[in-house]
Amino acid sequence: MNIIKKKIMWQYYLMLGAGLILFILALFSFKNTLSFLKTAEKVTGTVTSLREVDSDGLVYFPVFTYRAKNNIEYTYGLAEGSNPPGWSVGDTETIIYDPEDPARASLYTYFRIFAWPLIFVSVALPLLVIGGGYFIAEHYLK
């Protein structure tokens, strides 16, 4: 019986370890996101074109143009496209960019800013609950 228990136990160590690693990654990612937000600049970007990609039918990707504080125009192509297009030429949206590297930009929306911390923590928490829960239950159910 004890051998079977030890064989099962390694899976919970693995889950707990993976959960801890992903949770630490979520914290670092959240910290980096907050430091980016503290220094970032906000501007209004305008859709200047729709890039068409043929991927089992046409998919339209918006291309935004924005002017940074250094008075240089930059473009930002959204990585997600759709058909029908979700954007029209002339539409505007708030863009956030790094003043040290104005070409590094993103749309200023909650999920685009906090995507990686949310993804890491949403995978880490169930692993922590399952892995840690086993050891808590083992301690109290003896």
C-alpha positions in Angstrom: 0.0 0.0 0.0 2.8 2.4 0.9 4.5 1.8 -2.5 1.3 2.8 -4.4 1.0 5.9 -2.3 4.6 7.0 -3.1 4.0 6.4 -6.9 1.0 8.7 -6.8 2.6 11.4 -4.7 5.2 12.5 -7.3 2.4 13.8 -9.6 1.3 16.2 -6.8 4.9 17.4 -6.3 5.0 18.1 -10.0 1.7 20.0 -10.0 2.7 22.0 -6.9 6.2 22.8 -8.4 4.7 23.8 -11.8 2.1 25.9 -10.0 4.7 27.7 -7.9 6.9 28.4 -11.0 3.9 29.8 -13.0 2.8 31.9 -10.1 6.2 33.4 -9.7 6.3 34.1 -13.5 2.9 35.8 -13.1 4.2 38.0 -10.3 7.3 39.0 -12.4 5.2 39.6 -15.5 2.8 41.7 -13.4 5.7 43.7 -12.0 7.1 44.3 -15.5 3.7 45.4 -16.7 3.2 47.9 -13.9 6.7 49.4 -14.5 5.9 49.7 -18.2 2.6 51.4 -17.4 4.4 53.9 -15.0 6.7 55.1 -17.8 4.5 54.6 -20.9 3.0 57.4 -23.0 -0.6 57.3 -24.2 -1.6 58.6 -27.7 -4.4 58.3 -30.1 -3.8 56.0 -33.0 -5.7 56.0 -36.3 -6.4 53.0 -38.5 -4.7 54.0 -41.7 -5.0 50.7 -43.6 -6.3 47.1 -43.4 -3.7 44.5 -44.2 -5.3 41.6 -46.1 -4.0 38.1 -45.5 -5.5 35.1 -47.4 -5.9 32.4 -44.7 -8.8 30.2 -45.8 -10.5 33.4 -46.9 -9.5 37.0 -46.5 -8.6 38.2 -43.0 -8.2 41.9 -42.3 -5.6 43.2 -39.8 -5.7 46.9 -38.9 -2.6 49.0 -39.1 -2.5 52.0 -36.7 -0.5 55.1 -37.2 0.4 57.3 -34.2 2.7 60.2 -33.5 5.1 59.9 -30.5 6.3 62.8 -28.4 9.4 63.0 -30.6 7.1 64.0 -33.4 7.9 61.0 -35.5 5.0 58.8 -36.9 5.1 55.1 -36.1 2.9 52.3 -37.3 1.5 49.5 -35.2 0.0 46.4 -36.8 -2.5 44.5 -34.7 -1.6 40.8 -34.6 -5.3 39.7 -34.6 -7.5 39.9 -37.7 -11.0 39.2 -38.6 -13.5 38.8 -41.4 -15.5 41.0 -41.6 -13.0 43.6 -40.5 -13.4 44.7 -36.9 -11.9 48.1 -37.7 -12.4 50.6 -40.5 -9.9 53.1 -41.9 -10.2 56.3 -39.9 -11.2 54.5 -36.6 -9.2 55.7 -33.6 -8.0 53.9 -30.4 -5.7 54.7 -27.5 -2.2 53.3 -28.0 0.4 53.0 -25.2 4.1 53.0 -26.1 7.5 53.0 -24.5 9.1 56.5 -24.7 12.5 54.9 -24.8 11.4 52.8 -27.8 8.3 54.4 -29.4 8.0 51.5 -31.9 7.2 49.2 -28.9 3.4 49.8 -28.6 0.2 48.1 -27.8 -3.5 49.0 -27.7 -4.5 50.3 -24.4 -7.0 47.7 -23.3 -7.1 45.7 -20.1 -6.5 42.3 -21.7 -3.8 43.4 -24.0 -1.9 45.0 -21.1 -2.4 42.3 -18.6 -2.6 39.2 -20.9 0.5 37.3 -19.7 0.0 37.8 -15.9 -3.6 36.7 -16.3 -2.6 33.6 -18.4 0.1 32.6 -15.9 -2.0 33.0 -12.8 -5.1 31.2 -14.4 -2.9 28.2 -15.0 -1.0 28.4 -11.8 -3.9 28.6 -9.3 -5.6 25.3 -10.2 -2.2 23.6 -10.1 -1.5 25.1 -6.7 -4.9 24.1 -5.4 -4.6 20.5 -6.6 -0.9 20.0 -5.7 -1.1 21.8 -2.4 -4.6 20.4 -1.5 -3.2 16.9 -1.7 -0.6 17.6 1.0 -3.0 19.5 3.2 -5.6 16.7 2.9 -2.9 14.1 3.6 -1.9 15.9 6.7 -5.4 16.2 8.1 -6.9 12.9 6.9 -4.3 10.6 8.6 
